[in-house]
Amino acid sequence: MTGLKIFCAVRHTPVARTPEECVRQNLLRSFFTIGGYPEHLTRVEMPLDFFAPPNACPQRRLDIVCFYKKSDALLPLLIVECKASVPQARANLQLFGYNFHAKAPFTALAWQDSIILYHGKTLCYEGGFQDFPTYQGLLQKNP
């Protein structure tokens, strides 16, 4: 696989074609074309310490972060952790640990063409990328 590239829909540049990156790009395509997620409010590989004071969290990156505007602020609406294959149970702990700092109302785990969505720690969707709740749908569920 060395040297193979895939085009990143958010970074607008070719990136290494790993199984996890393929999941991320397939999900982003679905978000933008089906779900109405605004590309300009979506980030990939966002440093976790963006959401916390320096040295207050591990040096990790969030796979996908979708933001929304509230008054004059941009707040995280959804963070997504992408996995190359079916995630192990500890992936939920990783996701919820990241969200301790990000404080997004929605979190999700994605793999292959499947995704599970949590509102807080309550499971609220489990299925394919194509039927994932829309951006407007998440905004309506967010108080």
Sequence and secondary structure as in RCSB ss.txt:
>XXXX:A:sequence
MTGLKIFCAVRHTPVARTPEECVRQNLLRSFFTIGGYPEHLTRVEMPLDFFAPPNACPQRRLDIVCFYKKSDALL
PLLIVECKASVPQARANLQLFGYNFHAKAPFTALAWQDSIILYHGKTLCYEGGFQDFPTYQGLLQKNP
>XXXX:A:secstr
 TT EEEETTTTEEEE  HHHHHHHHHHHHHHHTS   GGGEEEEEEGGGGS TTSS S EEEEEEEEEETTEEE
EEEEEEEESSS  THHHHHHHHHHHHH  SEEEEEETTEEEEEETTEEEEEEEGGGS  HHHHHHH  
